[in-house]
Amino acid sequence: MPADTPFPPQHQSQPGREHRMDPQPGVIRDDYKGSDKLRGKVALITGGDSGIGRSVAVHFAREGCDSAIVYLEEDIDAEDTRAMVEAEGQRCILLRGDVGDRAFCERCVDETLRAYGCLDVLVNNASEQHKTEDFMEVTPELWERVFRTNIHAYFYFCRAAVPHMKDGGAIINTTSVNAYKGNAGLIAYSTTKGAELAFTRSLALALVDKGIRVNGVAPGPIWTPLIPASFPDEKVASFGKQVPMGRAGQPEEVAPSYVFLASADASYFTGQVLHPNGGYIVNG
């Protein structure tokens, strides 16, 4: 989509469905050539039914990786993702439930191990955000809900997965440009993204002796179901125009960062964050 072309006005209820978006997000470039960077590996990807998570699963599949996809309730999107992964010649299982539930997170890891016998890459990606016009609209209930989804789940999955990960394993946490620049209308979301950043750096230090690398990706404005599910029509139409590149990014422009961090190409990376954000200058 050209930089000067606005998105059609649209709005969805939370958590958003990719199959209802106009235009459809870019999942993987036709000219993306896999090179067996992840051949024989198994990845557990939260929020893998759509958006960045879907794109990561498909890129991983083109690199030879099987996946377990965790999603809340978006069955059509999840089945579409599985079909895309299988079209790449890889296996994919679907795990439906709320990542804010510790028992469910633990069950996801168990199901992944039961299906594949190992777990090499954990991608903590599932998140939610809610736009507010005033700080007082951020209720304690909303605050706690966003924290359960966006940071507690990252801890739950890591705690369940780490005992089963071997030397050479990788954990990749999706944070956000908002962790660095803040966002007055997304206070709870931005705060959890800052927590994810600190968690990534601290966990990297804690696991370095185990040979497990922990890194993050901090996307800028990316065209995913979270956008029409979070913002009113007029905001969607101008989404992404504020960045230096003058446009929103597509998931296919973000997922290669995850491929890099999951692969041996990133063997000297831990505690780091990559920034596919359209030109924002951030520290860290």
N, C-alpha and C positions, 0 to 999 in steps of 0.2 A: 504494500500500500504506500503510495507516494507520501512524502513528508507533509505536503500541504493539503492532503485529503483527510477530512475529519471522519471519525467513526460515525456510522448511523446512530442516532439517539436510541438508546435501549436501556431497559432495566430488568433485573431478575431478582427474585427472592434469594436469600442465603440458602445454601452455599454457592449457588450458581451452577449452570450446566453448559458444558462446552458445545454440545450439539445444537444449542439454541442461539449461539453467538453469530453475529453478522459483522464483519466477515469471520470465517473460521480461523483460529490461530494457526500459524505455521508450526508444524510439528518437527519436520526434518527436511532439509534441503534435498532435492532430487540428486544433486551432485555430491552429497556427502558420501565419501568412500570409507567404509570400515576397514580396519587393518589388524583385526584380532587383538586389539589392545586389552580386551577383557575376556578373551576366549576361555571358557570353562569356569568362569566365576558366577557367583550367585549374589544378587542384590535384593535388599528389602527397601522399598521406596514408599514412604508415606505421602498421601496426597497424590498418588500416582495415576489416578483416573483421568486427570485433565491438566491443562496448563503446563507449567514447568515440569511437574512430576511425570506427566505423560511423555513429554519430549525426552526427558532423561531416560525413561524406560525404553523408548524406541531407539535412541542413540546407543544405549548400552546393548540392546539386542543386536544392532548392526555390528557392534564390536564383539559379539559372541557371548553375551551374558544372559543368563536366565533371571527372571524377576518374580518377586512377590509384591503385589500391588495392594496397598492399604488405602481404603477410601471410606467415606462416611455413609452415603446413601445413594450416590449418583450411579445407579446400576447401568444405565445405557452408556454413559461415558466410560465406565470401567470395562464393560464388555468390548467397546470400541478399542480401548487401549490394548486389551488382551489380544484382539484380532490383529492389531498392528504389530505387536511383539511376535506373535506366532507367524505372521507373514514374513518376518525376518529370519525365520527358522529356529526360533528360541522358544523356551517354555515360559508360561506365565500363570501364576495362581492369583486369585482375587480374595482379599480378606476385608470383609465389611464390618465396620463398627466405629466407635468413638475413641479417638486416640487420647482423649482426656481421661479415659478409664484405664488405670494401671493394669488390671487383670487382662483387659483386651490387648494391650501392648505386649504383655508377656506371652499371651496366647499366639499372637502374630509371629513372634520369634520361634516359638515351638512349632507352629505349622510350617514355617519356612524350612526349619531343620528336618521336619518329618518328610517334607516333599522333596528336598534336594540333598539333604545330608550334610550341608555346610552353609556358612554365611560369610561372605567375603567383604561385602560393601553394604553399609547402612546409610541411606539417604533420609535424613529428617527434613521433611519438606512441608507437611500439612500445616496450614495456618488459617486463621480467620481474622478479619478486620471489620470494624464497624465505624462508619463516618459519623462524627458528632460536630455540631456547630458551636457548642459551648462546653467548657470543661465540666460543668455541673451535670451535663447529660451522661457523663461517664459514671454510671452507677456502680456500687460495690459488686453487684451481681454480674454486670458486664465485665468489670475488671477481672474478677475471679475466673469467669468463663474463658476469656481470652488467654489468661495465663495458663489455664489447664491445657488448652489446645496447643498453644504456641511455645511454651517452655517446659511445663511439667512433662508433656509427652516426649520431648527430646530426651529428658533425663530418664524416663521410664524405658524407652527403647534402648538407649545406650546401656543402661544397667542390665537389661535382659540379654542384650546381644554380646557384650564384651567378653563374657566367659567362654563364648563359643567361637570367637574370632581369633585367627592365628596371626603370626608374624607376617606382615605384608598386607594386613587388612586395612580398610579405609572407612572412616566415618566422615560424611559431608553434611553439614548443617546449612539450611537455607536461612539466611538472615535478610537484611534489606538495607538499601541506601538510607532509609529512615532511621536506622540505628546510629547513623553518623550525622545526619543533618536535622533530625527531629521533624515532627509533623503535628501542627496544632489540632488538626481535625482527626488524627489517628493516634491519640495519646497512648491508649492501652496497647495497641499494636506496636507502635514504635518502641515503647518501653520493653516489651517482650523481645523485640528484635535486638535491642541492646543487651538484654540478658543472654540471648543466644550467642551473641558475639563473645561475651565474657566466658560463657560456658565452653565455647569452642576452644578458646585460647587456654583455659585452665585444664580442660580434659586432655588437650594435646600434651601438656606437660605431664599429666598423670599417667598417660598411656605410652609415652615415648619408649620406655624400657621394654614394653611388650611388643614393640614393633608395629603398633597400630597408629596410623596417621589420622589426625583429626583436623579438618579444614572447613572453610565455609565459602559460600557464594552469596554476595550481597547485590541482588538485581536492583535496577532502577524500575521505571514504569514499564511493565510488560503486559501485553494483551492476553489476559487469562480470564476465566469465569469469575474470579474474585472482583474484577473491575465492574462489570454491569451489576453484580450482586451487592456492591458496596456504595455506588455513587448514583446520583440522579441522572436523568437523560442528558442534560446539558453538560454535565461534567464528563460523561463518557465521550461525548462528541469531540471534546478538546483534549482528551486524555493523552498525556505524553508530550504535549507541545512545549512544556516548560524546560525541557532538557536542551543542552547545546545542539544536539543533532536534530531537534525540532520534531521528534516523533517518538511514539512508543516502540519498544522492542518486541520481538516475537520470541516465543519459547525456544524455537530452533536456534536463536542467536545466543541463548543462555546455556543450553544443555551441553555444548562441547566443553564448557568449563568443568562440568561434573565428570565428563569422560576423562579429561586430563587429571583431575584430582583423584579419581578412582584407579588410575592406571600407574604402571611403573614409571611413566614419564615424570610423575610428581614425587619420586622417591625421596627427594630432599625437601619436600614441603610438609610442614606440620605447624599447626597454630596460625595458618595464614588465611586470608580472605581474598577472593577474586571479585572484581567489580564490573560486571557487564551492565552499565547504567546510562549509556548514551552521552557520556561526556562530563558528568558531574565530577568535580575534583573533591576527593575525600581524604581524610587522614586515616591511615591504618590499613 
